[in-house]
Amino acid sequence: MERTRIAIIGAGFSGLGMAVRLRQEGITDFVVLERADDIGGTWRDNSYPGCAVDVQSHLYSLSFAPNPDWSAVYAPQGELWAYLRRLVDEHGLRENLRLGHEVLSGDWDDATQRWRLRTSGGDVEAQVLLSGMGPLSNPIPPQIPGLDTFAGTVFHSARWNHDHDLTGRRVAAIGTGSSAAQFVPGIQPHVAHLSLFQRTPGWVIPRMNRPLTRLERALFRRFPALQRLVRRRQFVYRELLGVLLRSPRWSFGVEALAKAHLRRQVKDPVLRDKLTPRFRAGCKRMIVADDYYPAVAQPNVELVTSAVAEVVPEGIRTADGRLHEVDTLILGTGFEILPVADPLRGRDGVTLAELWRERRAAYLGTAVSGFPNYFMLAGPHSATGHTSALLYAEAQMEYALKAIRHLERTGVGSIDVRPEAQQRFVSHVNERLGSTVWIVGGCRSWYLDADGGSSVLWPGTTWEFQRLLSRFDPADYETASSATRREVAAA
């Protein structure tokens, strides 16, 4: 068994960002457990044509590890993955990586005040456990009758089959979310025909992407403060967008922008009507794209709004009885949100999956009562519909560092957030969520739980979230020394 001070689950942006911060703080006794054979997470797995970030590159990167060499305002997938690989090398993280180590089970041991993890690459024991598992890592196949009978080639957009040439193919794509808005323009010029199955249209706003010039990149390298200024401007723009999107009273401004974008790019009134949402902007995740509408309007693309009834060997049959014959089926159907290591068991022997069966809950979106020395990056109530998720993950990284320093300073074996502190935070968030567009905007989305509430989203500004997590309050936690826990276990 490998013994370490800190174990991080996941080698994507959050996990590697946490690892970088530990190194910067002089902490080297940690491991990063990654189930795949390479780092990168979302930006390793999603490699479909046109895959790129939909938040400006300077904002969708770590503030403590800036990259002056982004090629465009919105960087493509390959650059984001390369950025993460560069972080590993520049910060000496290779020795901390444990690739091919999927967490199969994990148990908190009260007697030793340690986490005991069983992974596919061997057992690991750690005092502190940090989860860097992102919300877009486990694709969800749709529950469509007959899907396993399809005679052609089928794959999810997050598991793109690059060996399957789409040139001249009759292709069906199910789903019209953010991923489809990127891969549809990427494949449309090459396929013979594309049947695009849309359940609900999304609001699309202009992306206004452009290459970053050599002069701009040179200036960013020479004057880092200039890049920080650009990042700050993008931050403010995104925060203003968030204010507009959260409130149904103000989202009409974004809707007007999106409708003008649609009118400008789609001249056919029938197609334009099919692409017009019937819910308030912000209720679902906004789509940022300049080339999606022009691709959908091409002669070799058909937007299908009749519901998918079943998949048959020849293609897809819709609710109106029509058979759409295709030879390739691409599933752009989303991801499991807030995945957790289901076998991870806390103090009472209950798994997170069992604990969260009805509603996910965490203190400050980061700590979970009953799970000592466990901190989440991108946990419940830390998602955003308007800006970079990394801004929230960084706040959680700094909070986790403060908790680790508290353990060092006091010499206690564990800290466990008090149930009343967690409930106080969750109640406050739920009260604020009640009037937001996500709850009353008239749509169903992955933002919402089965009961119509949301355990995913943060209802305030990014600055509010960062301020909340800027201070670690020991009064919100129960503490225990290793000796005390051993005495309890022996009694």
Secondary structure, 3 states (H helix, E strand, C coil): CEEEEEEEECCCHHHHHHHHHHHHCCCCCEEEEECCCCCCCHHHHCCCCCCECCCCCCCCCCCCCCCCCCCECCCEHHHHHHHHHHHHHHCCCHHHEEECCCEEEEEEECCCCEEEEEECCEEEEEEEEEECCCCCCCECCCCCCCHHHCCCEEEEHHHCCCCCCCCCCEEEEECCCHHHHHHHHHHCCCCCEEEEECCCCCCEECCCCCECCHHHHHHHHHCHHHHHHHHHHHHHHHHHHHHHHHCCCCCHHHHHHHHHHHHHHCCCHHHHHHCCCCCCCCCCCCEECCCHHHHHCCCCEEEECCCEEEEECCEEEECCCCEEECCEEEECCCECCCCCCCCEECCCCCEHHHHCCCCCCCECCCECCCCCCEEECCCCCCECCCCCHHHHHHHHHHHHHHHHHHHHHHCCCEEEECHHHHHHHHHHHHHHHCCCHHHHCCCCCCCCCCCCCCCCECCCCHHHHHHHCCCCCHHHEEEECHHHHHHHHHC
